[in-house]
Amino acid sequence: MIIDLRSDTVTQPTPAMRAAMLAAPLGDDVFGDDPTVNALQERIAALLGKEAAIFVPTGTQSNLCGLMAHCQRGDEYLVGQMAHTYRWEGGGAAVLGSIQPQPLPQAADGSMALAEIEAAIKPDDAHFARSRLLALENTWGGQVLPQDYVDQACALAHRRGLATHLDGARLFNAAVASAADGESALAAARRLAAPFNSVSVCFSKGLGAPAGSALVGSRELIARAHRIRKMLGGGMRQAGVLAAAALHALEHHVDRLTDDHLHARRLADGLAGLPGVAVLAPQTNIVFVDLAPEKATGAVQRLREAGVLVTGLYKLRLVTHLDVSAAQIDAAIAALRRVL
């Protein structure tokens, strides 16, 4: 038995999701007449409290559509040094959008110092790129970005004339983890999205769809993003097959993220006390494990041979998801303890 903890992108569609995909009414989304895509776009926009949405193949494209819709050639966006939109998406904003990134150092919780954000905003002078956008990310390495910080950072950006974008690839994990007593996960997601002019959400991570993300924002912004999506090759035809999976995920796979979070905590607790192994207590579905150098060499390969797939080097990343059961978590703990 292989236990795949590399990412929550490795999940297979459930039988119910496959049935929804098979039954989906279809049209041509490039012409705007795929009813299932249209239903998804209306649903996710309303859910997150925005005017409109656009369905795209990937989270990378969703973020890039957002950045390019906010910024023109010669503009810049302020972003964390380790943020996904800056470090892990191929430099698309700079390469394809001619948008200059202004990366800033981040604290362990993903935040950037408010004073450094303000200092990085350029004056209106021909010597400088035009500061147009602040981009944040939630969750951050599986941790929920502090809401007080989000509110203050977005307020600062808006006061200085910048728009704000959220890379919310795992926004629903953040919503489930931070929902107040009596607050539903969907209501929490809307609250977390509220400070931002645009939000990107991914359906193929914790929600278990096979592909697809959405960008939400104002009607004007999404109209610009629609043109950009076409330019980037993201205009799909009978895309309702994928949109149906995302709709099913929104209806059936949000609340169950609690199980993934519990499994992550169970996994972290099971590794506690191992010499040369330090475990970061997870808030959502991602467990980071720091290894002493003597433990790290060949650890990923040894774990693969023991039937557990992970990523990392000196820091292992273990991600729980809907295709990993409680029994598999226990088996993974036993294998990890043997290897480490």
C-alpha positions in Angstrom: 0.0 0.0 0.0 1.4 3.4 -1.0 0.4 6.4 1.2 0.8 9.5 -0.9 1.4 12.6 1.3 3.2 14.7 -1.3 0.3 17.1 -1.9 -3.5 17.4 -1.7 -3.4 17.7 -5.5 -2.9 13.9 -5.9 -6.5 13.0 -5.1 -8.8 11.0 -7.5 -12.4 12.2 -8.1 -14.9 10.4 -5.9 -17.6 8.2 -7.5 -20.2 10.9 -6.8 -17.9 13.6 -8.3 -17.5 11.4 -11.5 -21.2 11.0 -11.7 -21.7 14.8 -11.5 -19.1 15.3 -14.2 -20.8 12.7 -16.4 -24.2 14.3 -16.0 -23.1 18.0 -16.5 -24.8 19.9 -19.3 -22.2 21.4 -21.6 -21.7 24.2 -24.0 -18.7 26.1 -25.4 -17.2 28.2 -22.7 -15.2 30.4 -25.1 -18.5 31.6 -26.4 -19.7 31.9 -22.8 -22.5 29.3 -23.2 -21.4 26.4 -21.0 -24.2 26.4 -18.4 -22.2 24.4 -15.8 -19.2 26.8 -16.1 -21.6 29.8 -15.8 -23.3 28.2 -12.7 -19.9 27.7 -11.1 -18.8 31.2 -11.8 -22.0 32.6 -10.3 -21.7 30.3 -7.3 -18.1 31.1 -6.4 -18.5 34.8 -6.9 -21.6 35.0 -4.7 -20.0 32.7 -2.1 -17.0 35.0 -1.8 -19.0 38.2 -1.9 -17.7 39.5 -5.3 -19.5 40.6 -8.4 -18.1 38.1 -10.9 -15.7 35.1 -11.5 -13.8 33.4 -14.2 -13.0 29.6 -14.3 -9.5 28.8 -15.4 -7.5 25.5 -15.7 -4.9 26.1 -13.0 -4.1 28.2 -9.9 -1.0 29.6 -11.6 -3.2 30.9 -14.4 -5.8 32.3 -12.0 -3.1 34.3 -10.1 -1.5 35.5 -13.3 -4.8 36.6 -14.7 -5.4 38.5 -11.5 -2.0 40.2 -11.5 -2.2 41.1 -15.2 -5.8 42.4 -14.8 -4.6 44.7 -12.0 -1.3 45.8 -13.5 0.0 47.1 -16.8 3.5 46.9 -18.3 5.9 48.8 -16.1 3.7 48.5 -13.0 4.8 46.5 -9.9 3.2 44.3 -7.3 4.4 44.0 -3.7 4.7 40.4 -2.6 6.4 38.1 -0.1 9.9 36.8 -0.9 8.6 33.2 -0.5 5.1 33.7 -1.9 3.8 31.3 -4.4 3.0 34.0 -7.0 6.6 35.2 -6.8 8.7 32.2 -6.3 6.8 29.1 -7.5 4.9 30.2 -10.6 7.7 30.5 -13.2 8.1 34.3 -13.0 5.0 34.6 -15.1 4.1 38.1 -13.9 7.5 39.4 -15.1 7.9 37.2 -18.1 4.4 37.4 -19.6 2.9 40.5 -17.9 6.0 42.8 -17.8 5.0 43.4 -14.2 7.9 44.0 -11.8 7.7 42.1 -8.5 8.8 43.9 -5.4 9.6 41.0 -3.0 9.6 41.7 0.7 10.9 39.5 3.6 8.3 37.6 5.5 7.9 36.5 9.1 7.3 32.8 9.9 3.6 33.3 9.7 3.8 34.7 6.2 3.3 38.3 7.1 5.3 41.3 5.8 6.0 44.1 8.2 3.5 46.9 7.6 6.3 49.5 7.7 8.2 47.7 5.0 5.1 47.4 2.8 4.6 51.2 3.1 8.3 52.0 2.5 8.3 49.8 -0.6 5.4 51.8 -2.3 7.1 54.0 -4.9 6.4 57.7 -5.3 4.8 58.8 -8.6 8.1 59.5 -10.4 9.4 58.4 -13.8 12.4 56.8 -12.1 10.3 54.1 -10.5 7.9 51.3 -11.6 4.3 52.2 -10.6 3.2 50.4 -7.4 -0.2 49.1 -8.2 -0.9 45.9 -6.1 -0.3 44.1 -2.9 -0.5 40.3 -3.1 -1.0 38.1 0.0 -1.4 34.3 0.4 -3.7 32.3 2.7 -3.1 29.6 3.9 0.6 30.2 4.2 2.5 26.9 4.3 -0.6 25.4 5.9 -0.9 28.2 8.5 -3.8 30.7 8.6 -2.6 34.2 7.9 -3.5 36.3 10.9 -6.7 38.2 10.1 -5.7 41.4 12.0 -2.6 41.6 9.9 -4.6 41.0 6.7 -7.1 43.8 7.6 -4.3 46.2 8.4 -2.2 45.3 5.3 -5.2 45.7 2.9 -6.3 48.9 4.6 -2.7 50.3 4.2 -2.6 49.3 0.5 -6.0 50.8 -0.3 -5.1 54.0 1.6 -2.0 54.3 -0.6 -4.0 53.6 -3.8 -3.0 50.0 -4.3 -5.4 47.2 -5.1 -5.1 43.9 -3.2 -5.0 40.3 -4.5 -5.2 37.1 -2.4 -3.7 33.8 -3.5 -6.3 31.7 -1.8 -5.4 28.4 -3.3 -6.3 26.8 0.1 -8.7 29.5 1.2 -11.3 26.9 2.3 -8.7 25.2 4.6 -8.2 28.6 6.2 -11.9 29.1 6.5 -12.5 25.8 8.1 -9.6 26.3 10.5 -10.7 29.9 11.5 -14.5 29.7 11.5 -15.9 31.3 14.7 -18.4 29.5 16.9 -21.6 29.2 14.9 -20.0 30.4 11.7 -20.1 28.1 8.7 -17.0 27.4 6.7 -18.5 29.1 3.6 -19.4 32.2 5.7 -15.8 32.2 7.0 -14.4 32.0 3.4 -16.5 35.1 2.5 -15.2 36.9 5.5 -11.6 36.1 4.7 -12.0 37.2 1.1 -13.7 40.5 2.0 -10.6 42.8 2.3 -9.4 41.9 -1.2 -10.2 43.3 -4.6 -9.5 39.9 -6.2 -9.2 36.3 -4.9 -7.9 33.2 -6.6 -9.2 29.8 -5.2 -8.2 26.3 -6.3 -10.6 23.4 -6.6 -8.0 20.7 -7.2 -6.2 21.0 -3.9 -8.1 20.2 -0.6 -11.4 20.2 -2.4 -10.4 17.2 -4.5 -11.5 18.2 -8.0 -9.2 17.0 -10.8 -8.4 20.5 -12.2 -9.6 24.0 -12.1 -9.4 27.3 -10.2 -11.4 30.5 -10.2 -10.6 34.2 -10.0 -13.2 36.4 -8.4 -13.5 40.2 -8.3 -15.4 43.1 -9.8 -17.2 42.7 -13.2 -14.7 45.2 -14.7 -11.7 43.2 -13.4 -13.1 39.8 -14.5 -13.8 41.3 -18.0 -10.1 42.2 -18.3 -9.1 38.7 -16.9 -11.3 37.1 -19.6 -9.3 38.6 -22.3 -6.0 37.7 -20.5 -7.2 34.1 -20.0 -7.7 33.8 -23.8 -4.2 35.3 -24.4 -2.7 32.8 -22.0 -4.4 29.8 -23.7 -6.8 29.2 -20.9 -10.0 29.4 -22.9 -11.5 25.9 -22.7 -14.5 24.6 -24.7 -16.8 22.0 -23.0 -15.2 22.9 -19.6 -18.4 22.1 -17.8 -17.0 18.6 -17.2 -14.4 20.2 -14.9 -16.7 22.9 -13.5 -19.2 20.1 -12.4 -16.4 18.6 -10.3 -15.7 22.0 -8.7 -19.4 22.5 -8.0 -19.6 19.1 -6.4 -16.6 19.9 -4.3 -18.1 23.1 -3.1 -21.2 21.3 -2.1 -19.7 18.2 -0.5 -16.0 18.6 0.2 -15.6 21.8 2.2 -16.8 20.8 5.7 -14.9 17.5 5.4 -11.6 19.4 5.4 -11.9 19.2 9.1 -11.0 15.5 8.7 -7.8 16.4 6.9 -6.9 18.9 9.6 -7.5 16.3 12.3 -5.4 13.8 10.4 -2.5 16.3 10.1 -2.6 16.9 13.9 -2.6 13.1 14.4 0.4 12.8 12.1 2.3 15.5 13.9 1.5 14.1 17.3 2.7 10.7 16.1 6.1 12.0 15.2 6.7 13.9 18.4 9.7 13.0 20.5 11.8 11.5 17.8 15.5 12.6 18.2 16.7 14.9 15.4 13.1 15.5 14.3 11.2 18.8 14.9 7.5 19.0 13.9 5.7 22.2 13.3 2.2 22.0 14.8 -0.2 22.2 11.9 -3.2 24.5 11.7 -4.7 22.9 8.6 -3.6 19.9 6.4 0.2 20.5 6.0 2.8 19.1 8.4 6.4 20.3 8.1 9.1 18.2 9.7 12.6 19.6 10.2 15.3 16.9 10.1 18.8 17.0 11.6 21.4 16.6 8.8 22.2 13.0 9.7 18.5 12.2 9.4 17.9 14.0 6.2 20.2 12.2 3.8 18.1 9.9 1.7 15.1 10.3 3.9 12.6 10.9 1.0 13.9 7.8 -0.9 13.9 5.6 2.3 10.3 6.7 3.0 9.3 5.9 -0.6 10.7 2.4 -0.1 8.7 2.1 3.1 5.5 3.0 1.1 5.1 6.7 2.1 5.5 9.4 -0.5 6.6 12.9 0.8 8.5 15.9 -0.6 11.4 17.8 0.9 15.0 17.6 1.9 16.0 18.9 5.3 12.4 19.9 5.8 9.8 17.3 4.8 6.3 18.3 3.8 3.4 15.9 4.5 0.0 16.9 3.2 -3.2 15.1 4.3 -6.2 14.9 1.9 -9.5 13.1 1.2 -7.7 10.0 -0.2 -5.8 9.4 3.1 -7.8 7.6 5.9 -7.1 7.6 9.6 -5.8 4.0 9.3 -3.4 5.2 6.6 -2.2 8.0 8.8 -1.4 5.5 11.5 0.5 3.3 9.0 2.4 6.4 7.8 3.3 7.3 11.4 4.7 3.8 11.9 6.7 4.0 8.7 8.0 7.5 9.5 9.1 6.4 13.0 11.0 3.4 11.6 12.8 5.4 8.9 13.5 8.5 10.9 
